[in-house]
């Protein structure tokens, strides 16, 4: 519904945009998510997500997963893709898993031998660091997490658009619409005031 309204507002001003259907809001945190189906390394996905097209009021980054509800939501978003990159890594200290992006960047969520210190959803027996596996991906169609090497063939990655701190998000198209109406309204008020003065 929101996407349709935005597209109609943009059409009224003759504006075009890439299809917005791929960007979906998760009600649990108000963030926006976009699944990109492409085979990149973990580092490539981290960089590509950070460079995603900006959305007013949000910051783009490779997805961090901080609750079961968010994890479940992501599985519906990524469809039949087998493995999808997320921003978790233990490359700095083996067995200490941290988020490498987003508002949670630098936060530890799992310590091998201790367990979760935040939310995690590993497959049974994972993470196991077979052959230097330092990066997090999840099975989109089955759901649980796995550690893997950075160049493992991937079904894609998820861009998460987190709300900017203290920002009230307003889609750029609505800002343009309101700005355009503001200009029209100002012109009409000036025109009306000139008539009043002339009378």
Buried (B, 14 or more C-beta within 10 A) or exposed (E): EEBEEBBEBBEEEEEEEEEBEEBBBBEEBEBBBBBBBEBBBBBBBBEBBBEBEEBEBBBBBBBBBBBEBBBBBBBEBBEEBBBBBBBBBBBEEEEBBBBBBBBBEEBBBBBBEEEEEBBBBBBEEBBEEEEEBBBBBBBBBEBBBBBBEBEBEBBBBBBBBBBEEEEEBEBBBBEBBEEEEEEEEEEEEEEEEEEEEEE
